[in-house]
Amino acid sequence: MSEKSNGRPAGATPNGQPLLEKVNGKSVQEWLEVHPGWSRKSNTLFKEYRLASFRDSIVFVNRIAGLADAADHHPDIDIRFNRVLITLSTHSAKGITAKDLALAEALDHATSAG
């Protein structure tokens, strides 16, 4: 891989990680068709999970934290009592990447909430 004048590999993020490519719109739409509850708004994916209680919401967010750290990919999280809104986007790619789709699937497996 060639290097830029800043010492990072060409096509790398500031921390030296390779840039991820955006998933094309058709592929995102096909993914959404088989992943209920997820929607797309511009360059983000989002889903609202409804849980039984505030405590269940916090437990779920703690699971999200572990999955996000393991994936080195961190969603935006909004907690409203028994609702948890997740928004995913890869900022370095300015859109939705395979990393977003993979984390979304992992989050769905982390809860049975719809």
C-alpha positions in Angstrom: 0.0 0.0 0.0 1.4 3.4 -0.9 1.8 6.1 1.8 0.7 9.7 1.7 2.8 12.5 2.9 1.3 12.3 6.4 2.8 8.8 6.9 -0.5 7.0 6.8 -1.3 4.5 4.1 -3.3 5.9 1.2 -7.0 5.4 1.8 -6.6 5.1 5.5 -8.4 6.7 8.4 -6.5 9.0 10.9 -5.9 5.9 13.1 -4.4 4.0 10.2 -7.4 1.7 9.6 -8.4 1.1 6.0 -11.4 3.0 4.7 -14.5 1.0 4.3 -16.5 1.3 1.1 -20.2 2.3 1.1 -22.6 -0.4 0.3 -24.7 0.5 -2.8 -28.3 1.6 -2.4 -29.7 -1.5 -4.0 -27.8 -3.8 -1.7 -28.9 -1.8 1.4 -32.5 -2.0 0.2 -32.2 -5.8 -0.3 -30.7 -6.1 3.2 -33.6 -4.0 4.7 -36.2 -6.3 3.1 -34.9 -9.3 5.2 -34.2 -7.4 8.4 -37.5 -6.2 10.0 -37.6 -3.0 11.9 -34.5 -1.4 10.3 -34.9 1.6 8.1 -32.7 3.9 6.1 -32.6 7.6 6.3 -30.1 9.2 4.0 -26.7 7.7 4.9 -27.8 5.9 8.1 -29.5 2.8 9.3 -31.8 3.1 12.3 -34.0 0.9 14.4 -36.1 1.4 17.6 -36.1 -1.5 20.0 -39.0 -1.6 22.5 -38.2 -3.4 25.7 -40.2 -4.3 28.8 -38.8 -1.7 31.1 -36.1 1.0 31.6 -33.9 -1.6 33.3 -34.2 -3.9 30.3 -33.2 -1.0 28.1 -30.1 -0.4 30.1 -29.2 -4.1 30.1 -29.6 -4.1 26.3 -27.4 -0.9 25.9 -24.7 -2.7 27.9 -24.9 -5.6 25.5 -24.6 -3.1 22.6 -21.5 -1.6 24.2 -19.8 -5.0 24.3 -20.7 -5.8 20.7 -19.7 -2.4 19.5 -16.3 -2.5 21.2 -15.6 -6.0 19.8 -16.5 -4.7 16.3 -14.6 -1.4 16.9 -17.7 0.3 15.5 -19.9 2.4 17.7 -23.5 3.3 17.0 -25.4 6.4 18.2 -27.8 5.3 21.0 -30.8 7.2 22.3 -32.6 5.7 25.4 -36.1 6.8 26.1 -37.5 4.7 29.1 -38.3 1.4 27.4 -37.2 2.4 23.9 -33.7 2.3 22.5 -33.0 4.0 19.2 -29.9 2.8 17.4 -28.4 4.7 14.5 -25.6 3.3 12.4 -23.3 4.9 9.8 -19.6 4.7 9.0 -18.5 8.3 9.3 -15.2 7.8 7.4 -17.1 6.4 4.4 -19.9 9.0 4.8 -22.5 6.2 4.6 -23.5 2.7 5.2 -20.9 0.0 5.0 -20.7 -3.8 5.5 -19.5 -3.0 9.1 -22.9 -1.2 9.8 -24.9 -4.2 8.4 -22.9 -6.7 10.5 -23.3 -4.7 13.7 -27.0 -4.3 13.0 -27.4 -8.1 12.7 -25.4 -8.6 15.9 -27.7 -6.2 17.7 -30.8 -8.0 16.5 -29.3 -11.2 17.9 -28.6 -9.5 21.3 -32.3 -9.1 22.0 -35.6 -10.6 21.2 -37.2 -7.1 21.3 -38.7 -6.1 18.0 
